[in-house]
Amino acid sequence: MTTEQTLPPRADPAPRGIFDENLLAACISCGFCLPACPTYRMTQDERSSPRGRITLMRALEVGRLEPDDPTLREQAAFCLGCRACETVCPAGVQYGSLLEQWRDHQWRGRHVPPLARVLRTGMEMTPAFTTAGVVRRAAPRTGPARPETVHLMLGCAERALFPSVSRSVLKLLPDAVDVPSGQGCCGAMHAHNGDSAGSRELAEKLGQRLPGTILTTAGGCGAHLAHVIGRERVRELSEYLLEYWGEHPERLPDLAEVTVGGRRARAGLQDSCHLRNGLKVTAQPRELIARVADYVELPSAGSCCGSAGTYSMLRPKDSQRVLDVHLDEIEAADLDYLIVVNVVCQRQMIIGLRRRRSRVKVLHLAELLAKGLP
């Protein structure tokens, strides 16, 4: 039974104005998105596909379904928001924007998931993250943003959970970037959790504090910033390293191979969904890994790992189902290192591999490259 067959009879009321009319109309219901969608692959339920969810959005928009409808609530939360559907859509549907509009409407007032509300509030506590970064010894701040300098963005969670990432960036790019003080949240987490207006405000404030080019080490943050303040102002680490070293070959460090037990290390990659599907950065991290290790392409490297921002905390069982496929492949590939380019992917993979008592170590791309420095 299709999503359309489960809906009430059609009516022609005035649109509610929940969604951008042009974005909602773009879907031609062709079905190319179905095999690309992780939740559809898990369930084979049309309602859990991008096409099915857009049908539900249309029903909500014209009043055929009410906001409290249990299917609407479930599907708005069940979606990973990975945007893999956008890469195969012949009509160019901007599904990520539609999902944000949907959650803005669904996750209001008493309907906001309690944990999402706590996380949205917590991410705005800039002094707390600043202090955590100092205590955990993330890259030291360099004062006000310097004109004409590329600015390293310190991720909110990254500086506390994985402070060696920013330190590694400074080792790879000595004197090429600054680390301005007063950095707040970029708003990516808010955008994915029902507060698009707040997310845009946070991104714009960060863009003002970091004028010019911003260097990010997290795909999700980079994609959100690029969407709000412009792609020309945002560079993800792997693309920037190749650009910078290409323009300044004299500053290219003599990267040695990373070894394990006297042999060249075997390393795979877990793509960041928003880096891959939003910013279209895929080849660069693979090229850099191959410079210092034997690169192994995992079959599901380009698929969501189940972390999906806050998804692993809001829906841990569903997140684990998505993750298990990746863990099976990682162990079968006999890897030494799994490389990530996003902080939530890093956390997700570390927890998952520890549960399996795997010997595979999870590193951010910056940490792997720093291992090859003299």
C-alpha positions in Angstrom: 0.0 0.0 0.0 1.4 3.4 -1.0 1.5 6.5 1.1 -1.1 8.1 -1.2 -3.5 5.2 -0.6 -3.4 5.6 3.2 -4.4 9.3 3.1 -7.9 10.7 3.6 -9.9 11.7 0.5 -8.6 14.7 -1.4 -9.9 18.2 -0.6 -8.9 21.6 -2.0 -8.5 23.9 1.0 -6.1 26.9 1.0 -2.5 25.9 1.6 -1.3 26.4 5.2 2.0 28.1 4.3 4.1 25.6 6.1 6.3 24.8 3.2 7.9 26.7 0.3 5.3 26.0 -2.5 8.0 25.8 -5.2 10.1 23.4 -3.2 7.2 21.1 -2.4 6.0 21.1 -6.0 9.4 20.1 -7.4 9.0 16.4 -6.6 7.7 14.4 -9.6 7.3 11.2 -7.5 9.6 9.2 -9.8 11.0 7.0 -7.0 14.7 7.3 -7.8 15.2 8.4 -4.2 13.9 5.1 -2.7 17.0 3.0 -3.0 19.2 5.9 -1.8 17.2 6.3 1.4 18.6 4.5 4.5 15.3 4.4 6.3 13.4 3.0 3.3 16.1 0.3 2.8 15.5 -0.7 6.4 11.7 -0.8 6.3 10.6 -1.0 2.7 7.8 1.3 3.8 6.9 3.9 1.3 6.1 6.4 4.1 9.7 6.1 5.2 11.1 7.2 1.8 11.7 10.8 0.6 8.9 10.4 -1.9 6.5 9.1 0.7 7.5 11.9 3.2 6.9 14.6 0.6 3.4 13.1 0.0 2.8 13.4 3.7 4.1 17.0 3.6 1.7 17.9 0.9 -1.2 16.3 2.8 -0.2 18.4 5.9 0.1 21.6 3.7 -3.4 21.3 2.3 -5.1 20.1 5.5 -5.7 16.5 4.6 -3.6 15.5 7.7 -3.4 17.4 11.0 -0.1 18.2 12.7 -0.8 15.7 15.5 -1.2 12.8 13.1 1.0 10.0 14.5 2.4 9.1 11.0 3.5 12.7 10.5 5.2 12.9 13.9 6.9 9.6 13.4 8.2 10.2 9.9 9.4 13.7 10.6 11.6 12.2 13.4 12.5 8.9 11.7 14.2 10.6 8.7 18.0 10.9 9.1 18.2 14.1 7.1 21.3 12.7 5.3 20.2 14.3 1.9 21.4 11.2 -0.1 18.1 11.5 -2.0 19.1 14.9 -3.4 22.1 13.4 -5.2 19.9 11.0 -7.3 16.9 13.3 -7.8 16.4 14.2 -11.5 14.1 17.1 -10.5 16.6 18.7 -8.1 14.3 18.5 -5.1 15.8 20.3 -2.1 14.7 17.7 0.4 16.9 19.0 3.2 15.2 22.4 3.2 11.8 20.7 3.1 12.7 18.6 6.1 13.8 21.6 8.1 10.5 23.4 7.3 8.6 20.3 8.3 10.4 20.0 11.7 10.0 23.7 12.2 6.2 23.1 12.1 6.1 19.7 13.8 8.6 20.4 16.6 6.9 23.4 18.2 5.7 24.0 21.8 5.0 20.8 23.6 5.9 18.7 20.6 9.6 19.6 20.7 11.4 16.4 21.7 12.7 17.2 25.2 16.3 16.2 24.4 16.3 18.3 21.3 15.1 21.3 23.4 18.0 20.7 25.8 20.5 20.4 23.1 19.3 23.5 21.3 19.7 25.5 24.5 23.0 23.9 25.4 24.7 24.7 22.1 24.1 28.4 22.7 26.2 28.4 25.8 29.3 29.8 24.2 31.2 30.4 27.5 30.8 26.8 28.5 32.2 25.5 25.2 35.0 28.0 25.4 36.0 26.8 28.8 35.7 23.2 27.8 38.1 23.9 24.9 40.6 25.5 27.2 40.5 22.7 29.7 40.7 20.0 27.0 43.5 21.9 25.2 41.9 22.5 21.9 43.8 24.9 19.5 44.6 28.1 21.5 42.6 31.1 20.5 44.6 33.9 18.8 42.4 36.9 19.6 40.2 39.0 17.2 39.9 37.7 13.7 42.8 38.9 11.6 42.0 40.6 8.2 42.8 38.6 5.1 43.4 35.4 7.2 41.6 32.1 6.9 39.8 31.5 10.2 39.7 28.0 11.8 36.2 27.4 13.2 36.2 25.5 16.6 33.2 23.2 16.6 31.1 23.4 19.7 31.3 19.7 20.6 34.6 19.0 18.8 36.6 21.3 21.0 35.4 19.4 24.1 35.3 15.8 22.8 38.1 15.8 20.2 40.5 18.7 20.9 43.4 17.1 19.0 41.5 17.8 15.8 42.1 21.6 15.9 45.6 21.1 17.2 46.4 18.9 14.3 45.1 21.5 11.9 47.5 24.1 13.2 50.3 21.6 12.8 49.3 21.0 9.2 48.9 24.7 8.4 51.4 26.6 10.6 50.9 30.4 10.3 48.3 30.0 7.6 45.2 30.3 9.8 44.1 32.0 13.0 41.7 30.8 15.7 39.6 33.9 16.6 38.1 34.2 20.1 34.4 34.4 20.9 33.3 31.7 18.5 29.7 30.5 19.1 27.6 27.8 17.6 27.1 27.8 13.8 23.5 26.7 14.2 23.6 23.4 12.3 22.1 21.5 15.2 19.2 24.0 15.5 18.5 23.7 11.8 18.1 19.9 12.0 16.0 20.1 15.2 13.1 22.4 14.4 14.6 25.9 14.8 15.6 27.2 11.4 15.2 30.8 12.3 17.5 30.4 15.3 20.0 28.4 13.2 20.2 31.2 10.6 20.7 33.8 13.3 23.6 31.9 14.9 25.3 31.2 11.5 25.1 34.9 10.6 26.5 36.0 13.9 29.4 33.5 13.5 30.0 34.8 10.0 30.3 38.3 11.3 32.8 37.2 14.0 34.8 35.3 11.4 34.8 37.7 8.4 36.2 36.3 5.1 37.0 32.6 4.7 36.0 30.1 7.4 37.8 26.7 7.6 35.7 23.9 9.0 36.6 20.5 10.2 33.0 19.2 10.4 31.0 18.5 7.3 27.6 19.2 8.9 28.8 22.6 10.2 30.4 23.5 6.9 27.3 22.7 4.9 25.0 24.7 7.1 27.3 27.7 7.1 27.7 27.6 3.4 23.9 27.5 3.0 23.5 30.6 5.2 26.5 32.9 4.5 27.6 31.5 1.1 29.6 28.6 -0.3 32.4 31.0 -1.4 33.2 31.8 2.3 33.3 28.2 3.6 36.1 25.7 3.1 36.2 22.2 4.5 39.6 21.0 5.7 40.4 18.5 2.9 39.5 20.8 0.1 41.4 23.7 1.6 44.5 21.6 2.2 44.7 20.6 -1.4 44.0 24.1 -2.6 46.5 25.7 -0.2 49.3 23.2 -0.8 48.7 23.4 -4.6 49.0 27.2 -4.5 52.0 27.1 -2.1 54.0 23.9 -2.9 56.9 25.2 -0.8 54.6 24.9 2.3 53.6 21.3 1.6 55.0 19.3 4.5 57.0 16.1 3.8 54.3 13.7 4.9 55.6 10.3 5.8 53.5 7.1 5.5 51.6 6.1 8.6 52.7 2.6 9.6 51.3 -0.2 11.8 53.6 -3.1 12.8 56.2 -2.0 10.3 53.8 -1.9 7.3 51.8 0.9 5.6 48.5 1.3 7.5 45.2 0.4 6.0 42.6 3.2 6.3 39.0 3.6 5.2 36.7 6.6 5.2 33.3 7.3 6.6 31.9 10.2 4.6 30.0 13.0 6.3 26.6 13.1 4.7 26.3 16.9 4.5 29.9 17.2 3.3 29.2 14.6 0.5 25.6 15.4 -0.4 25.6 19.1 0.5 29.0 20.5 -0.3 29.8 17.8 -2.9 33.3 17.1 -1.3 34.2 13.4 -1.8 37.5 13.0 -3.7 39.6 15.3 -1.5 39.6 13.3 1.8 40.3 10.1 -0.2 43.2 11.7 -2.0 44.8 12.9 1.3 44.3 9.5 3.1 46.1 7.8 0.1 49.1 10.0 0.6 49.9 8.5 3.9 48.2 5.1 4.0 46.7 2.4 1.9 43.2 3.6 1.2 40.4 1.0 1.3 37.0 2.0 -0.1 34.2 0.7 2.1 30.9 -0.2 0.2 28.8 1.9 2.5 31.3 4.8 2.9 28.9 7.2 1.2 25.9 6.2 3.3 24.8 7.7 6.6 26.4 6.0 9.6 23.3 6.8 11.8 24.8 9.6 13.8 23.0 12.3 11.8 23.6 15.2 14.2 21.5 14.4 17.2 19.7 11.4 15.7 21.9 8.9 17.6 20.7 10.5 20.8 17.0 11.0 19.9 16.5 7.6 18.2 19.4 5.3 19.5 17.8 2.0 18.3 17.3 3.2 14.8 20.7 4.8 14.8 22.3 1.5 15.8 20.5 -0.4 13.0 22.0 1.9 10.5 25.4 1.7 12.1 25.6 -2.1 12.3 25.9 -2.4 8.5 29.0 -0.1 8.6 30.6 -1.9 11.5 30.3 -5.2 9.7 32.1 -3.8 6.7 34.8 -2.1 8.7 35.7 -5.3 10.5 35.6 -7.4 7.3 38.0 -4.9 5.6 40.7 -5.5 8.1 41.3 -1.8 8.6 43.8 -0.2 11.0 42.1 3.2 10.9 38.7 4.5 10.1 38.9 8.1 9.1 36.1 10.6 9.6 35.5 14.2 8.6 32.7 15.1 11.1 32.6 15.2 14.8 29.3 13.3 15.3 30.4 10.6 12.9 33.6 10.3 15.0 31.7 9.8 18.2 29.3 7.3 16.6 32.0 5.2 15.2 34.2 5.2 18.3 31.2 4.0 20.4 30.2 1.4 17.9 33.6 -0.1 17.5 34.3 -0.1 21.2 31.1 -2.1 21.8 32.4 -4.7 19.4 35.9 -4.6 21.0 37.3 -3.9 17.6 41.0 -3.1 17.2 40.2 -0.4 14.5 41.0 3.1 15.6 38.9 6.1 14.6 40.7 9.3 13.7 39.7 12.5 12.1 41.4 13.2 8.8 43.5 16.0 10.4 44.7 13.6 13.1 45.8 11.0 10.5 47.7 13.5 8.4 49.4 14.9 11.5 50.7 11.4 12.2 52.7 11.7 9.0 54.4 15.0 9.9 58.1 15.0 10.7 
